[in-house]
Amino acid sequence: MSRAAQGLRAWLMQRFTAIYLAVYFISVLFVYLRAGDWDYPAWRAWMGSPVMGVATVLFSVGLLLHVWVGVRDVLIDYIHVVWLRLLLMATTGLVLAASLLWVLRALGLAALAGGG
Amino acid sequence: MTKQKAAPRFLNLLAIRLPPGGVASIGHRISGVLMFLSIPLFAWLFALSLQSADGFDRAAAWLHTPPFRLLSLLLVWSLSHHLLAGLRHLLLDVDIGVDKARARASARLVNFGALALAALYAGSMLL
């Protein structure tokens, strides 16, 4: 893939993920606030349900991609020392991947507990 | 022959007056970086809240401590600004509101709208 196409891909990715993240966030916030008081069983049942599970996994992956493109742009603009830029990009990738896995694990466990 | 002066370096950030579009733009970046930095913390809290009834209570207790309230105010501003500025960006991409007057007006709407939402949130916390 040419460099120009890579840029276009990142540009498109940023917009597609932005739309999904915004729609998910606003609708989930709306449902969350409408339900009023939350206790643990209700919270786990909600997050453990198939619809919320799939939507939240998509949200987490979309967020990872969105943050990766955004932070990469910021680092390229402001950090001109190549080794430092690469170090920060690697750290960003590691932090995002670890956070994603931690959230996926929690969602998986909630889904299993909800089904039992 | 007159000696040529060196080009002036003007990097006093406080003396640079950004137009509304510039404020919306740098705010978009700053808010994005702030939210990125808070991801590990909230991934941990989210997992804790789902782990057990005890974990749920602990996560809720964390959210009610003063430092977390302050952080959440900062993040409500970040989210509001990022969402509004991102929406403005998407509209500009499809050629809506591109002329100078309307672009300036929408940038002001983003900048003040985010502050207003943050103020509203701060008010709701005090109630």
gemmi code that builds the backbone of each chain (N, CA, C; Angstrom):
import gemmi

chains = {
    "A": [
        ("MET", (0.840, -1.204, 0.000), (0.000, 0.000, 0.000), (0.875, 1.254, 0.000)),
        ("SER", (0.555, 2.235, -0.865), (1.373, 3.446, -0.953), (1.224, 4.282, 0.317)),
        ("ARG", (2.166, 5.220, 0.519), (2.106, 6.072, 1.715), (0.843, 6.923, 1.710)),
        ("ALA", (0.464, 7.410, 0.502), (-0.730, 8.245, 0.415), (-1.970, 7.445, 0.814)),
        ("ALA", (-2.043, 6.188, 0.381), (-3.204, 5.354, 0.713), (-3.235, 5.056, 2.204)),
        ("GLN", (-2.031, 4.909, 2.806), (-1.989, 4.690, 4.259), (-2.584, 5.875, 5.008)),
        ("GLY", (-2.240, 7.094, 4.528), (-2.771, 8.300, 5.156), (-4.278, 8.361, 5.004)),
        ("LEU", (-4.761, 8.022, 3.824), (-6.200, 8.039, 3.565), (-6.911, 7.029, 4.465)),
        ("ARG", (-6.255, 5.857, 4.631), (-6.867, 4.814, 5.466), (-7.002, 5.304, 6.907)),
        ("ALA", (-5.941, 5.936, 7.419), (-5.993, 6.454, 8.790), (-7.064, 7.539, 8.910)),
        ("TRP", (-7.134, 8.391, 7.897), (-8.111, 9.497, 7.888), (-9.536, 8.937, 7.933)),
        ("LEU", (-9.792, 7.925, 7.089), (-11.122, 7.309, 7.055), (-11.432, 6.590, 8.359)),
        ("MET", (-10.429, 5.852, 8.867), (-10.581, 5.103, 10.116), (-10.982, 6.041, 11.235)),
        ("GLN", (-10.311, 7.223, 11.292), (-10.587, 8.179, 12.362), (-12.040, 8.642, 12.316)),
        ("ARG", (-12.585, 8.811, 11.106), (-13.963, 9.291, 10.973), (-14.995, 8.193, 11.243)),
        ("PHE", (-14.744, 6.994, 10.728), (-15.693, 5.892, 10.971), (-15.756, 5.559, 12.461)),
        ("THR", (-14.575, 5.443, 13.093), (-14.573, 5.113, 14.520), (-15.220, 6.246, 15.314)),
        ("ALA", (-14.964, 7.508, 14.907), (-15.534, 8.651, 15.631), (-17.058, 8.551, 15.666)),
        ("ILE", (-17.657, 8.201, 14.526), (-19.120, 8.135, 14.453), (-19.644, 7.029, 15.377)),
        ("TYR", (-19.002, 5.846, 15.329), (-19.459, 4.758, 16.200), (-19.288, 5.110, 17.679)),
        ("LEU", (-18.119, 5.674, 18.028), (-17.858, 6.025, 19.427), (-18.892, 7.027, 19.935)),
        ("ALA", (-19.218, 8.012, 19.103), (-20.176, 9.039, 19.514), (-21.570, 8.432, 19.700)),
        ("VAL", (-21.988, 7.596, 18.742), (-23.328, 7.002, 18.830), (-23.424, 6.091, 20.059)),
        ("TYR", (-22.405, 5.238, 20.258), (-22.397, 4.344, 21.420), (-22.442, 5.168, 22.701)),
        ("PHE", (-21.546, 6.152, 22.800), (-21.430, 6.882, 24.055), (-22.728, 7.579, 24.425)),
        ("ILE", (-23.310, 8.275, 23.452), (-24.511, 9.052, 23.747), (-25.682, 8.125, 24.093)),
        ("SER", (-25.842, 7.018, 23.342), (-26.984, 6.148, 23.640), (-26.801, 5.407, 24.963)),
        ("VAL", (-25.559, 4.942, 25.250), (-25.328, 4.224, 26.500), (-25.496, 5.154, 27.705)),
        ("LEU", (-24.994, 6.386, 27.560), (-25.143, 7.360, 28.645), (-26.621, 7.627, 28.913)),
        ("PHE", (-27.395, 7.731, 27.825), (-28.832, 7.987, 27.943), (-29.511, 6.854, 28.708)),
        ("VAL", (-29.243, 5.604, 28.312), (-29.854, 4.445, 28.972), (-29.407, 4.385, 30.437)),
        ("TYR", (-28.099, 4.636, 30.671), (-27.540, 4.563, 32.023), (-28.218, 5.583, 32.945)),
        ("LEU", (-28.361, 6.814, 32.466), (-28.939, 7.863, 33.308), (-30.442, 7.662, 33.529)),
        ("ARG", (-31.109, 7.134, 32.499), (-32.555, 6.902, 32.606), (-32.889, 5.843, 33.652)),
        ("ALA", (-31.963, 4.851, 33.787), (-32.237, 3.737, 34.694), (-32.111, 4.161, 36.159)),
        ("GLY", (-31.488, 5.329, 36.408), (-31.414, 5.832, 37.777), (-30.397, 5.093, 38.629)),
        ("ASP", (-30.856, 4.547, 39.784), (-29.927, 3.928, 40.728), (-29.468, 2.554, 40.265)),
        ("TRP", (-28.156, 2.335, 40.318), (-27.583, 1.056, 39.904), (-27.069, 0.301, 41.112)),
        ("ASP", (-27.332, -1.024, 41.127), (-26.638, -1.871, 42.100), (-25.841, -2.905, 41.306)),
        ("TYR", (-25.058, -3.705, 42.039), (-24.157, -4.619, 41.347), (-24.870, -5.610, 40.420)),
        ("PRO", (-25.943, -6.317, 40.888), (-26.579, -7.296, 39.989), (-27.097, -6.654, 38.696)),
        ("ALA", (-27.705, -5.468, 38.807), (-28.241, -4.801, 37.608), (-27.116, -4.398, 36.664)),
        ("TRP", (-26.042, -3.851, 37.241), (-24.885, -3.407, 36.452), (-24.227, -4.572, 35.726)),
        ("ARG", (-24.026, -5.697, 36.445), (-23.374, -6.849, 35.821), (-24.280, -7.496, 34.772)),
        ("ALA", (-25.582, -7.548, 35.060), (-26.505, -8.142, 34.099), (-26.544, -7.314, 32.814)),
        ("TRP", (-26.484, -5.977, 32.988), (-26.515, -5.088, 31.817), (-25.263, -5.277, 30.961)),
        ("MET", (-24.093, -5.212, 31.629), (-22.830, -5.338, 30.891), (-22.617, -6.774, 30.407)),
        ("GLY", (-23.248, -7.735, 31.056), (-23.089, -9.128, 30.666), (-24.061, -9.558, 29.575)),
        ("SER", (-25.020, -8.710, 29.228), (-25.992, -9.081, 28.201), (-25.325, -9.087, 26.827)),
        ("PRO", (-25.823, -9.969, 25.923), (-25.168, -10.099, 24.611), (-25.077, -8.781, 23.841)),
        ("VAL", (-26.152, -8.007, 23.818), (-26.149, -6.761, 23.034), (-25.095, -5.788, 23.561)),
        ("MET", (-25.109, -5.556, 24.897), (-24.127, -4.633, 25.473), (-22.710, -5.190, 25.346)),
        ("GLY", (-22.581, -6.523, 25.470), (-21.258, -7.134, 25.340), (-20.663, -6.861, 23.971)),
        ("VAL", (-21.422, -7.173, 22.918), (-20.921, -6.974, 21.555), (-20.681, -5.494, 21.281)),
        ("ALA", (-21.654, -4.642, 21.666), (-21.517, -3.201, 21.409), (-20.307, -2.629, 22.144)),
        ("THR", (-20.055, -3.130, 23.366), (-18.948, -2.597, 24.162), (-17.596, -3.112, 23.675)),
        ("VAL", (-17.558, -4.361, 23.189), (-16.313, -4.855, 22.593), (-15.988, -4.025, 21.353)),
        ("LEU", (-16.994, -3.767, 20.511), (-16.783, -2.930, 19.326), (-16.312, -1.529, 19.727)),
        ("PHE", (-16.942, -0.990, 20.787), (-16.555, 0.339, 21.276), (-15.085, 0.347, 21.710)),
        ("SER", (-14.688, -0.694, 22.465), (-13.318, -0.736, 22.988), (-12.301, -0.843, 21.858)),
        ("VAL", (-12.612, -1.687, 20.859), (-11.693, -1.831, 19.728), (-11.668, -0.533, 18.908)),
        ("GLY", (-12.852, 0.057, 18.691), (-12.923, 1.322, 17.958), (-12.161, 2.419, 18.678)),
        ("LEU", (-12.284, 2.446, 20.011), (-11.578, 3.451, 20.813), (-10.066, 3.263, 20.678)),
        ("LEU", (-9.615, 1.999, 20.735), (-8.177, 1.730, 20.597), (-7.669, 2.266, 19.260)),
        ("LEU", (-8.384, 1.981, 18.173), (-7.949, 2.437, 16.854), (-7.955, 3.969, 16.775)),
        ("HIS", (-9.016, 4.575, 17.303), (-9.174, 6.027, 17.267), (-8.044, 6.713, 18.048)),
        ("VAL", (-7.770, 6.191, 19.240), (-6.719, 6.777, 20.072), (-5.356, 6.572, 19.419)),
        ("TRP", (-5.150, 5.413, 18.831), (-3.865, 5.138, 18.193), (-3.595, 6.143, 17.076)),
        ("VAL", (-4.569, 6.363, 16.195), (-4.382, 7.315, 15.092), (-4.160, 8.727, 15.636)),
        ("GLY", (-4.956, 9.113, 16.650), (-4.862, 10.459, 17.199), (-3.536, 10.713, 17.905)),
        ("VAL", (-3.143, 9.796, 18.784), (-1.894, 9.982, 19.542), (-0.698, 9.941, 18.594)),
        ("ARG", (-0.762, 9.081, 17.588), (0.310, 8.994, 16.596), (0.470, 10.350, 15.885)),
        ("ASP", (-0.637, 10.968, 15.481), (-0.583, 12.289, 14.838), (0.057, 13.321, 15.758)),
        ("VAL", (-0.355, 13.310, 17.036), (0.175, 14.282, 17.988), (1.680, 14.074, 18.181)),
        ("LEU", (2.099, 12.800, 18.328), (3.517, 12.516, 18.544), (4.348, 12.921, 17.319)),
        ("ILE", (3.833, 12.645, 16.116), (4.559, 13.004, 14.892), (4.696, 14.523, 14.791)),
        ("ASP", (3.673, 15.266, 15.229), (3.723, 16.728, 15.135), (4.682, 17.350, 16.137)),
        ("TYR", (4.741, 16.808, 17.369), (5.483, 17.513, 18.414), (6.793, 16.863, 18.825)),
        ("ILE", (6.952, 15.574, 18.604), (8.181, 14.907, 19.052), (9.059, 14.625, 17.828)),
        ("HIS", (10.168, 15.383, 17.727), (10.990, 15.262, 16.523), (12.224, 14.388, 16.726)),
        ("VAL", (12.471, 13.996, 17.976), (13.582, 13.082, 18.241), (13.075, 11.665, 17.964)),
        ("VAL", (13.675, 11.020, 16.931), (13.079, 9.779, 16.421), (12.979, 8.693, 17.493)),
        ("TRP", (14.065, 8.486, 18.267), (14.014, 7.374, 19.237), (12.963, 7.630, 20.306)),
        ("LEU", (12.808, 8.903, 20.703), (11.818, 9.229, 21.731), (10.399, 9.037, 21.174)),
        ("ARG", (10.200, 9.449, 19.911), (8.889, 9.276, 19.289), (8.519, 7.798, 19.220)),
        ("LEU", (9.493, 6.973, 18.808), (9.221, 5.533, 18.706), (8.935, 4.927, 20.076)),
        ("LEU", (9.703, 5.393, 21.084), (9.500, 4.889, 22.443), (8.093, 5.230, 22.932)),
        ("LEU", (7.662, 6.473, 22.698), (6.329, 6.893, 23.141), (5.230, 6.168, 22.366)),
        ("MET", (5.463, 5.918, 21.074), (4.469, 5.194, 20.292), (4.347, 3.755, 20.781)),
        ("ALA", (5.493, 3.141, 21.087), (5.473, 1.764, 21.591), (4.755, 1.706, 22.943)),
        ("THR", (5.049, 2.702, 23.809), (4.398, 2.740, 25.121), (2.886, 2.914, 24.961)),
        ("THR", (2.495, 3.807, 24.047), (1.068, 4.025, 23.779), (0.396, 2.726, 23.353)),
        ("GLY", (1.030, 2.016, 22.402), (0.463, 0.766, 21.914), (0.305, -0.254, 23.029)),
        ("LEU", (1.334, -0.319, 23.897), (1.325, -1.285, 24.996), (0.216, -0.962, 26.000)),
        ("VAL", (0.108, 0.322, 26.368), (-0.915, 0.757, 27.329), (-2.313, 0.486, 26.770)),
        ("LEU", (-2.518, 0.795, 25.481), (-3.829, 0.588, 24.868), (-4.169, -0.893, 24.783)),
        ("ALA", (-3.201, -1.708, 24.380), (-3.456, -3.148, 24.243), (-3.774, -3.768, 25.605)),
        ("ALA", (-2.994, -3.374, 26.632), (-3.222, -3.922, 27.972), (-4.595, -3.510, 28.499)),
        ("SER", (-4.961, -2.236, 28.301), (-6.271, -1.764, 28.758), (-7.387, -2.505, 28.045)),
        ("LEU", (-7.222, -2.699, 26.730), (-8.251, -3.397, 25.960), (-8.437, -4.820, 26.481)),
        ("LEU", (-7.327, -5.539, 26.690), (-7.425, -6.921, 27.162), (-8.079, -6.987, 28.541)),
        ("TRP", (-7.764, -6.009, 29.391), (-8.325, -5.984, 30.740), (-9.843, -5.802, 30.690)),
        ("VAL", (-10.303, -4.900, 29.784), (-11.737, -4.658, 29.628), (-12.425, -5.887, 29.018)),
        ("LEU", (-11.787, -6.509, 28.024), (-12.378, -7.692, 27.385), (-12.523, -8.833, 28.386)),
        ("ARG", (-11.517, -8.978, 29.238), (-11.563, -10.021, 30.264), (-12.743, -9.786, 31.201)),
        ("ALA", (-12.892, -8.531, 31.647), (-13.988, -8.195, 32.562), (-15.347, -8.442, 31.909)),
        ("LEU", (-15.470, -8.066, 30.639), (-16.730, -8.267, 29.919), (-17.033, -9.753, 29.742)),
        ("GLY", (-15.983, -10.536, 29.430), (-16.155, -11.976, 29.245), (-16.630, -12.642, 30.526)),
        ("LEU", (-16.003, -12.269, 31.642), (-16.390, -12.845, 32.929), (-17.821, -12.453, 33.294)),
        ("ALA", (-18.183, -11.202, 33.007), (-19.550, -10.744, 33.308), (-20.561, -11.499, 32.452)),
        ("ALA", (-20.196, -11.762, 31.191), (-21.105, -12.485, 30.294), (-21.315, -13.910, 30.791)),
        ("LEU", (-20.222, -14.558, 31.258), (-20.328, -15.925, 31.769), (-21.172, -15.964, 33.037)),
        ("ALA", (-20.939, -14.991, 33.928), (-21.678, -14.950, 35.184), (-23.159, -14.681, 34.927)),
        ("GLY", (-23.434, -13.823, 33.928), (-24.815, -13.477, 33.622), (-25.587, -14.666, 33.073)),
        ("GLY", (-24.881, -15.554, 32.327), (-25.550, -16.697, 31.710), (-25.844, -17.803, 32.705)),
        ("GLY", (-25.099, -17.849, 33.837), (-25.218, -18.962, 34.762), (-26.322, -18.785, 35.775)),
    ],
    "B": [
        ("MET", (26.788, 49.259, 4.398), (25.811, 48.165, 4.281), (25.212, 47.815, 5.637)),
        ("THR", (23.922, 47.720, 5.697), (23.317, 47.406, 6.986), (23.312, 45.890, 7.209)),
        ("LYS", (23.589, 45.558, 8.434), (23.610, 44.131, 8.761), (22.175, 43.620, 8.938)),
        ("GLN", (21.933, 42.502, 8.332), (20.569, 41.947, 8.452), (20.336, 41.397, 9.854)),
        ("LYS", (19.231, 41.772, 10.427), (18.904, 41.254, 11.764), (18.435, 39.802, 11.659)),
        ("ALA", (18.670, 39.096, 12.716), (18.166, 37.717, 12.758), (16.640, 37.742, 12.767)),
        ("ALA", (16.021, 36.724, 12.181), (14.564, 36.651, 12.172), (14.072, 36.612, 13.609)),
        ("PRO", (13.015, 37.359, 13.928), (12.533, 37.345, 15.312), (11.938, 35.987, 15.674)),
        ("ARG", (12.256, 35.556, 16.878), (11.611, 34.326, 17.366), (10.527, 34.760, 18.327)),
        ("PHE", (9.326, 34.365, 18.044), (8.200, 34.846, 18.834), (7.436, 33.647, 19.354)),
        ("LEU", (7.874, 33.161, 20.492), (7.236, 31.948, 21.003), (6.643, 32.148, 22.393)),
        ("ASN", (6.345, 33.409, 22.718), (5.644, 33.648, 23.971), (4.189, 33.215, 23.796)),
        ("LEU", (3.893, 32.005, 24.301), (2.576, 31.426, 24.044), (1.443, 32.303, 24.571)),
        ("LEU", (1.736, 33.038, 25.691), (0.681, 33.855, 26.287), (0.371, 35.071, 25.425)),
        ("ALA", (1.349, 35.459, 24.551), (1.135, 36.644, 23.725), (0.478, 36.303, 22.396)),
        ("ILE", (0.377, 34.997, 22.087), (-0.251, 34.602, 20.823), (-1.760, 34.528, 21.024)),
        ("ARG", (-2.505, 35.293, 20.233), (-3.961, 35.260, 20.336), (-4.503, 34.346, 19.249)),
        ("LEU", (-4.948, 33.166, 19.642), (-5.486, 32.237, 18.658), (-6.904, 32.642, 18.274)),
        ("PRO", (-7.279, 32.509, 17.016), (-8.676, 32.714, 16.637), (-9.523, 31.559, 17.180)),
        ("PRO", (-10.851, 31.694, 17.219), (-11.711, 30.645, 17.798), (-11.452, 29.260, 17.206)),
        ("GLY", (-11.223, 29.200, 15.891), (-10.938, 27.913, 15.255), (-9.660, 27.287, 15.787)),
        ("GLY", (-8.663, 28.127, 16.104), (-7.401, 27.636, 16.652), (-7.590, 27.091, 18.057)),
        ("VAL", (-8.428, 27.768, 18.843), (-8.713, 27.306, 20.208), (-9.449, 25.968, 20.154)),
        ("ALA", (-10.433, 25.870, 19.230), (-11.179, 24.618, 19.093), (-10.226, 23.483, 18.722)),
        ("SER", (-9.272, 23.795, 17.842), (-8.348, 22.786, 17.336), (-7.367, 22.294, 18.404)),
        ("ILE", (-6.725, 23.239, 19.115), (-5.761, 22.813, 20.136), (-6.503, 22.173, 21.302)),
        ("GLY", (-7.729, 22.644, 21.563), (-8.546, 22.019, 22.602), (-8.900, 20.587, 22.252)),
        ("HIS", (-9.131, 20.335, 20.961), (-9.435, 18.988, 20.497), (-8.266, 18.051, 20.813)),
        ("ARG", (-7.035, 18.551, 20.581), (-5.845, 17.744, 20.842), (-5.632, 17.515, 22.334)),
        ("ILE", (-5.706, 18.615, 23.102), (-5.446, 18.504, 24.544), (-6.477, 17.574, 25.191)),
        ("SER", (-7.762, 17.740, 24.820), (-8.811, 16.906, 25.418), (-8.605, 15.439, 25.039)),
        ("GLY", (-8.181, 15.193, 23.794), (-7.943, 13.821, 23.355), (-6.821, 13.172, 24.145)),
        ("VAL", (-5.723, 13.920, 24.343), (-4.583, 13.372, 25.086), (-4.972, 13.112, 26.546)),
        ("LEU", (-5.744, 14.039, 27.148), (-6.180, 13.845, 28.536), (-7.005, 12.558, 28.676)),
        ("MET", (-7.934, 12.354, 27.735), (-8.778, 11.153, 27.820), (-7.941, 9.898, 27.589)),
        ("PHE", (-6.990, 9.987, 26.656), (-6.101, 8.841, 26.404), (-5.361, 8.457, 27.687)),
        ("LEU", (-4.814, 9.479, 28.385), (-4.037, 9.190, 29.592), (-4.901, 8.571, 30.690)),
        ("SER", (-6.212, 8.834, 30.666), (-7.080, 8.305, 31.729), (-7.595, 6.898, 31.410)),
        ("ILE", (-7.306, 6.393, 30.213), (-7.843, 5.077, 29.817), (-7.464, 3.945, 30.784)),
        ("PRO", (-6.172, 3.798, 31.142), (-5.832, 2.662, 32.030), (-6.599, 2.708, 33.349)),
        ("LEU", (-6.719, 3.926, 33.913), (-7.429, 4.099, 35.176), (-8.885, 3.638, 35.051)),
        ("PHE", (-9.547, 4.035, 33.967), (-10.949, 3.691, 33.841), (-11.165, 2.254, 33.375)),
        ("ALA", (-10.199, 1.691, 32.663), (-10.276, 0.268, 32.329), (-10.219, -0.545, 33.619)),
        ("TRP", (-9.323, -0.121, 34.532), (-9.183, -0.809, 35.824), (-10.467, -0.674, 36.657)),
        ("LEU", (-11.005, 0.558, 36.725), (-12.238, 0.786, 37.485), (-13.414, 0.001, 36.921)),
        ("PHE", (-13.506, -0.050, 35.595), (-14.586, -0.774, 34.930), (-14.519, -2.259, 35.286)),
        ("ALA", (-13.313, -2.825, 35.197), (-13.139, -4.244, 35.525), (-13.456, -4.493, 36.996)),
        ("LEU", (-13.003, -3.568, 37.866), (-13.262, -3.706, 39.301), (-14.768, -3.699, 39.589)),
        ("SER", (-15.489, -2.833, 38.892), (-16.931, -2.701, 39.149), (-17.704, -3.948, 38.732)),
        ("LEU", (-17.152, -4.711, 37.765), (-17.858, -5.903, 37.289), (-17.439, -7.170, 38.028)),
        ("GLN", (-16.328, -7.070, 38.760), (-15.705, -8.249, 39.351), (-16.553, -8.905, 40.445)),
        ("SER", (-17.100, -8.095, 41.354), (-17.893, -8.635, 42.470), (-18.673, -7.499, 43.103)),
        ("ALA", (-19.615, -7.840, 43.986), (-20.395, -6.802, 44.664), (-19.466, -5.896, 45.472)),
        ("ASP", (-18.448, -6.511, 46.086), (-17.484, -5.734, 46.855), (-16.688, -4.796, 45.938)),
        ("GLY", (-16.269, -5.334, 44.785), (-15.537, -4.519, 43.809), (-16.386, -3.363, 43.312)),
        ("PHE", (-17.657, -3.627, 43.073), (-18.591, -2.586, 42.634), (-18.636, -1.445, 43.642)),
        ("ASP", (-18.753, -1.812, 44.942), (-18.802, -0.787, 45.996), (-17.495, -0.008, 46.069)),
        ("ARG", (-16.380, -0.753, 45.911), (-15.075, -0.070, 45.969), (-14.925, 0.898, 44.807)),
        ("ALA", (-15.342, 0.475, 43.593), (-15.246, 1.349, 42.416), (-16.101, 2.602, 42.630)),
        ("ALA", (-17.325, 2.394, 43.165), (-18.220, 3.537, 43.406), (-17.606, 4.473, 44.449)),
        ("ALA", (-16.972, 3.894, 45.484), (-16.351, 4.717, 46.523), (-15.215, 5.553, 45.941)),
        ("TRP", (-14.410, 4.919, 45.065), (-13.324, 5.666, 44.410), (-13.879, 6.869, 43.653)),
        ("LEU", (-14.981, 6.638, 42.916), (-15.551, 7.707, 42.084), (-16.026, 8.890, 42.902)),
        ("HIS", (-16.307, 8.650, 44.204), (-16.835, 9.737, 45.027), (-15.763, 10.471, 45.829)),
        ("THR", (-14.489, 10.099, 45.655), (-13.442, 10.822, 46.376), (-13.168, 12.158, 45.668)),
        ("PRO", (-12.728, 13.194, 46.438), (-12.488, 14.514, 45.831), (-11.557, 14.502, 44.606)),
        ("PRO", (-10.401, 13.797, 44.647), (-9.551, 13.834, 43.442), (-10.259, 13.297, 42.203)),
        ("PHE", (-11.093, 12.250, 42.395), (-11.803, 11.679, 41.261), (-12.872, 12.638, 40.748)),
        ("ARG", (-13.510, 13.366, 41.676), (-14.512, 14.346, 41.247), (-13.861, 15.422, 40.393)),
        ("LEU", (-12.664, 15.862, 40.825), (-11.930, 16.873, 40.064), (-11.551, 16.327, 38.688)),
        ("LEU", (-11.036, 15.085, 38.689), (-10.649, 14.447, 37.434), (-11.858, 14.285, 36.516)),
        ("SER", (-12.995, 13.901, 37.108), (-14.179, 13.679, 36.273), (-14.664, 14.991, 35.664)),
        ("LEU", (-14.495, 16.101, 36.397), (-14.861, 17.410, 35.833), (-13.984, 17.718, 34.616)),
        ("LEU", (-12.681, 17.467, 34.773), (-11.736, 17.683, 33.667), (-12.106, 16.810, 32.467)),
        ("LEU", (-12.511, 15.566, 32.757), (-12.829, 14.635, 31.668), (-14.179, 14.945, 31.034)),
        ("VAL", (-15.113, 15.499, 31.825), (-16.393, 15.912, 31.228), (-16.145, 17.066, 30.248)),
        ("TRP", (-15.266, 18.000, 30.641), (-14.906, 19.059, 29.693), (-14.253, 18.438, 28.458)),
        ("SER", (-13.283, 17.530, 28.686), (-12.550, 16.907, 27.572), (-13.508, 16.225, 26.613)),
        ("LEU", (-14.388, 15.422, 27.167), (-15.322, 14.666, 26.340), (-16.240, 15.610, 25.567)),
        ("SER", (-16.775, 16.626, 26.264), (-17.678, 17.571, 25.606), (-16.960, 18.290, 24.467)),
        ("HIS", (-15.763, 18.793, 24.780), (-15.029, 19.533, 23.748), (-14.668, 18.633, 22.571)),
        ("HIS", (-14.184, 17.423, 22.901), (-13.742, 16.507, 21.849), (-14.908, 16.100, 20.949)),
        ("LEU", (-16.053, 15.837, 21.585), (-17.244, 15.419, 20.834), (-17.749, 16.556, 19.947)),
        ("LEU", (-17.865, 17.762, 20.533), (-18.378, 18.903, 19.760), (-17.398, 19.283, 18.636)),
        ("ALA", (-16.109, 19.349, 18.969), (-15.120, 19.721, 17.953), (-15.046, 18.651, 16.864)),
        ("GLY", (-15.201, 17.383, 17.255), (-15.177, 16.295, 16.282), (-16.380, 16.358, 15.355)),
        ("LEU", (-17.524, 16.686, 15.929), (-18.745, 16.830, 15.124), (-18.580, 17.976, 14.123)),
        ("ARG", (-17.994, 19.085, 14.613), (-17.739, 20.239, 13.737), (-16.797, 19.838, 12.597)),
        ("HIS", (-15.785, 19.031, 12.963), (-14.822, 18.561, 11.976), (-15.508, 17.728, 10.892)),
        ("LEU", (-16.392, 16.824, 11.329), (-17.094, 15.956, 10.371), (-17.974, 16.786, 9.441)),
        ("LEU", (-18.627, 17.825, 9.996), (-19.479, 18.675, 9.163), (-18.632, 19.465, 8.164)),
        ("LEU", (-17.468, 19.975, 8.632), (-16.571, 20.694, 7.718), (-16.094, 19.767, 6.597)),
        ("ASP", (-15.881, 18.492, 6.934), (-15.432, 17.512, 5.923), (-16.422, 17.390, 4.774)),
        ("VAL", (-17.728, 17.519, 5.094), (-18.731, 17.399, 4.029), (-19.207, 18.787, 3.592)),
        ("ASP", (-18.299, 19.785, 3.772), (-18.526, 21.138, 3.251), (-19.684, 21.890, 3.890)),
        ("ILE", (-20.000, 21.533, 5.133), (-21.043, 22.297, 5.835), (-20.372, 23.322, 6.752)),
        ("GLY", (-20.734, 24.586, 6.606), (-20.207, 25.641, 7.474), (-18.755, 25.991, 7.228)),
        ("VAL", (-18.322, 25.937, 5.954), (-16.909, 26.160, 5.653), (-16.567, 27.646, 5.540)),
        ("ASP", (-17.544, 28.498, 5.184), (-17.213, 29.923, 5.016), (-16.781, 30.522, 6.356)),
        ("LYS", (-15.962, 31.584, 6.263), (-15.246, 32.071, 7.440), (-16.173, 32.433, 8.606)),
        ("ALA", (-17.241, 33.156, 8.304), (-18.119, 33.618, 9.389), (-18.748, 32.437, 10.120)),
        ("ARG", (-19.252, 31.468, 9.352), (-19.921, 30.327, 9.987), (-18.925, 29.405, 10.697)),
        ("ALA", (-17.704, 29.271, 10.132), (-16.683, 28.435, 10.779), (-16.276, 29.049, 12.122)),
        ("ARG", (-16.167, 30.395, 12.156), (-15.831, 31.065, 13.416), (-16.952, 30.897, 14.439)),
        ("ALA", (-18.191, 31.023, 13.953), (-19.342, 30.898, 14.858), (-19.417, 29.488, 15.441)),
        ("SER", (-19.214, 28.469, 14.596), (-19.308, 27.094, 15.108), (-18.145, 26.796, 16.053)),
        ("ALA", (-16.970, 27.393, 15.794), (-15.827, 27.186, 16.696), (-16.132, 27.776, 18.075)),
        ("ARG", (-16.751, 28.967, 18.086), (-17.132, 29.584, 19.370), (-18.142, 28.711, 20.102)),
        ("LEU", (-19.081, 28.158, 19.318), (-20.106, 27.285, 19.896), (-19.447, 26.077, 20.572)),
        ("VAL", (-18.440, 25.491, 19.911), (-17.701, 24.350, 20.466), (-16.991, 24.761, 21.747)),
        ("ASN", (-16.228, 25.877, 21.692), (-15.402, 26.286, 22.829), (-16.254, 26.622, 24.058)),
        ("PHE", (-17.324, 27.396, 23.842), (-18.151, 27.791, 24.977), (-19.127, 26.684, 25.366)),
        ("GLY", (-19.592, 25.916, 24.384), (-20.501, 24.809, 24.675), (-19.864, 23.795, 25.613)),
        ("ALA", (-18.585, 23.471, 25.377), (-17.887, 22.496, 26.222), (-17.733, 23.038, 27.635)),
        ("LEU", (-17.384, 24.340, 27.741), (-17.244, 24.946, 29.068), (-18.597, 24.971, 29.788)),
        ("ALA", (-19.662, 25.248, 29.030), (-20.998, 25.290, 29.636), (-21.396, 23.916, 30.152)),
        ("LEU", (-21.119, 22.855, 29.373), (-21.450, 21.498, 29.817), (-20.654, 21.130, 31.068)),
        ("ALA", (-19.376, 21.530, 31.096), (-18.540, 21.253, 32.273), (-19.096, 21.995, 33.489)),
        ("ALA", (-19.530, 23.239, 33.282), (-20.089, 24.025, 34.389), (-21.379, 23.383, 34.899)),
        ("LEU", (-22.185, 22.894, 33.957), (-23.433, 22.218, 34.305), (-23.135, 20.982, 35.158)),
        ("TYR", (-22.101, 20.234, 34.758), (-21.704, 19.035, 35.497), (-21.211, 19.409, 36.895)),
        ("ALA", (-20.393, 20.465, 36.964), (-19.898, 20.922, 38.272), (-21.067, 21.299, 39.167)),
        ("GLY", (-22.052, 21.972, 38.582), (-23.240, 22.354, 39.343), (-24.000, 21.143, 39.843)),
        ("SER", (-24.134, 20.119, 38.997), (-24.882, 18.923, 39.379), (-24.162, 18.154, 40.487)),
        ("MET", (-22.818, 18.277, 40.529), (-22.065, 17.596, 41.593), (-22.306, 18.253, 42.942)),
        ("LEU", (-22.525, 19.591, 42.915), (-22.705, 20.319, 44.171), (-24.083, 20.087, 44.776)),
        ("LEU", (-25.041, 19.697, 43.938), (-26.406, 19.498, 44.440), (-26.505, 18.265, 45.330)),
    ],
}
model = gemmi.Model(1)
for chain_id, residues in chains.items():
    chain = gemmi.Chain(chain_id)
    for i, (resn, *xyz) in enumerate(residues, 1):
        res = gemmi.Residue()
        res.name, res.seqid = resn, gemmi.SeqId(i, " ")
        for name, pos in zip(("N", "CA", "C"), xyz):
            atom = gemmi.Atom()
            atom.name, atom.element = name, gemmi.Element(name[0])
            atom.pos, atom.b_iso = gemmi.Position(*pos), 0.0
            res.add_atom(atom)
        chain.add_residue(res)
    model.add_chain(chain)
structure = gemmi.Structure()
structure.add_model(model)
structure.setup_entities()
